[in-house]
Amino acid sequence: MRQIIVLMKHEIKDLLKNPAIIVVILMPIFMSKVVTAAMSKSNAGFLLLSIWILFAQVMVGIMLTGPNLIEEREGKTIDALLCSPLNFRQILMAKGLTILLFSIFSQILVFIINEGFKLVILKLLLPMIIGGIIFVEIGAIIGFKISSSKNGSAVSAAVMVSLFLIVSVYKTLPGWTYNIFVFIPSIGITEVLNNLIQNGCFLLKESILSLAWTIGLGFWLTLIGRKY
């Protein structure tokens, strides 16, 4: 555990040295405030706070994890770490937890900058963490499955935009389609967040599906780790 913490500290320092990464972390916070303010003035309520929390999850989780892992694979950094006492699972845990911390930080600030500090944020922490894990896992899978950093950045951006946009439009579709779209992780997480904000309670089916995504994606990463 001590070795994982040491690697996480190194990862945090390394990531914060890159201005582009800081922009990725802060962008959802400022975009949520600007767009939400504009929507409220025009009486357009379809862009909910829960969607912007989700945006922080997909933006930070996928865009930081995927391209960075590909660059480290190309630079043989992963190979060097595997020669240390750390195994693949510990390396992935350290890198994933580092990105997850940035994701949770961004999500919390999205809420606070729009709503101020309210006790409901304590209930939101669990879906914030689960959603953050899901999209860090998706980013990690992209990072290990895509061969080049150029392609990795394009795939990461495409997946991020797709997961975000589907949440923005699915409510305009016929109601029966929800039973299909709910299996998309970004929709399930958004529904859980929104119901907590609006009603203060969890949605059982959507929560179970979100947990299933974390387990399924984690298992996929375990299979990938066997090659290392």
N, C-alpha and C positions, 0 to 999 in steps of 0.2 A: 504493500500500500504506500509505503514511504517513497518508493521509486516512481509510482504513478503520480504522486503529488509533485515530486521534483520535476517530472516531465511536463506536468500541467503548468507549473510556474514558468518553465522555459517557453511553452507554447503561448501563454498569455503575453509574455514580454515580446516574443517574436511577432505575434499577430498585431499588437498595438504599435509596432514600429512602422507598419504599412498604412499610410493614409487612406488607401482605397478600402481597406477592411473596416476602418473606423467609419467611413462613409456608409458602408453596407449596414453596420450596426445602428447608426443614427438615422438613416434615411426613413425607415418605417415610422419612427417617432415623429419627425417633423411633417412627413407626408400625411399622417393620420390627422394631425392638428389642422393643417392647412385645408385639406380636402373636406374634413368634417365640418369645419367652420363655413366653408363655401356652400356645402350641401344644406346646412341649417338655415342659411340666409335665403336659399332658393326653395326652401321647404321640401327638399328631396331627401327622403329618409331611408333609401334603399341601401346606402353604404353604412352599415352598422359598425359600432365599435368592435364587435367580435370579429368582423372581417379584417380590421386593421391589426388586431392582435394576431390573427392568422397570418397576415402579411409579414409581420415581424418573424413569425415562426419559419415560414418558407424562405424568406429572403436570407435570414441569417443562417438557418440550418442547412439549406441546400447550397447557397452561393459561397459560403465560407468553407464547407466541408468538402464538396466535390472537387472544385478546381485546385484547392490546396493539397489534397491527397494525391492528385494526379501529378502536380509539380514535384511533390516529395518522392513519388515513385520514379519520375524521370531523373531526379537528382540523386537517386539511390539513398535518400535519407532513411527511408523505411528499412532498407537492407542493413544499413549501419546500426539502426536501433535493434534490429533482430539479432545482431551479434552481441548485444548487451544482455544483462540478466533478464530483461523484459521479453515476454512472449507476445505474439500477435494480439491476443485478447487484451493484455494490459496496455499495449501501445494504443490500440483502438479506443479503449476506455478512457485513457488520458486525453487523447485528442478529441474524442466525442464529448466528454464532460466539459472540456474547455469551451467548445463551441456552444454547448448547452447553457453554460453560465452566461455567455454573451446574449444568447437567445432570450433567456428569462429576463435579463436586465432590460433588453429592448422592449419586450412585451409589457413588463411592469410600467415602464416609462410611458408607453403608448396609452395605458389606462390612466395613469396619474395625470399626464399632461392634458388629457381630455375630460376626465371626471373628478380630478382631485383624489385625495386619499379617502377611500371608503372601505368599510369592513368586508364588503363583498369580494374585494380583491384577495382575501385569504381563501375564499372558496374557489377562486379562479386559479390559484396556484397549481392545483393538481392537474387540470386540463392543460394549463400552460406548460407544465413539465412533460406531460405525456405527448402533447403536440410537438414540443421541442424535440423530444427523443425521436419521434417518427420521422421528422424532416432531416434531422442529423443523420439518421440511419439511411434515408433515401440518398442524401448527399454522399455518404460513405460508400454506398453501393455503386453510385455513379463514379466515384473516385477510384474504385478498384476495378470496375468493368470497362471503363473507357480508356483507350490506349494513349491518346495525346491530349495535352493541355488545351489546345485549340478546340478540338472536338468536345472536350469535357466542359469547357465554359459554355459552348453553344447548347449542349444537352442539358446542363444544369439550368441555364436560363429558360430553355423551352419547358422543362418540367415545372420549374417554379411558376412561370407565367400561366401555364395550363391549370395547375392546382389552384392558383389564386383566381383566375378568371371564371372558372366553373362555379365557384362560390358566389361570384358577383351576379351570375345570370340564372342559376338553376331555379330560383323562386319565380321566375317569369314563365317557366314551363308548366305543363299540366300537372296537377297534384299527384297523380298516380306515379309519375316518374321519380318521385322522391324515394320510393322503396328501392329503386335501382341506384340512384345517385348517392344514397346514404352510405354505400359501400366505398365511396371515394373518401380517403382519410381527411382531406381538407374540409369536406362538407360535414362529416361527423363531428370533427373537433369544433367547427364554427357553431353548429347547432347546440353542442354542450355548453360552450362559452355563452352564447346568446341567451339560452334558457336560464343559466345561472345569473346573468346580469338582469334579465327581465323578471324572473320568477323566483330566483334563489334556490333552485333545486336541480339535481342532476337528471339527465335523460338516460335511462337504463340501457336501451338498445345501442344508442350511439356511443355511450361510454364503453360498453363491452366490445364493440367493433374497433374502437380506438386502441384498447388494450390488445386486441387480437392483432392489429397492425404492428404494434411494437414487438410482440412475440414473433410474428411471422418474419418481419424484416430482420430481427435479431438472429433468427435461425439461418436466414440467407447469408448473413455476414459470417456466421460460424462456419458455414460451408465454404465460403470464400477464404476464410482463415486457414483452412486445411491445406491450401496450396502454398502457404507460407511456412 
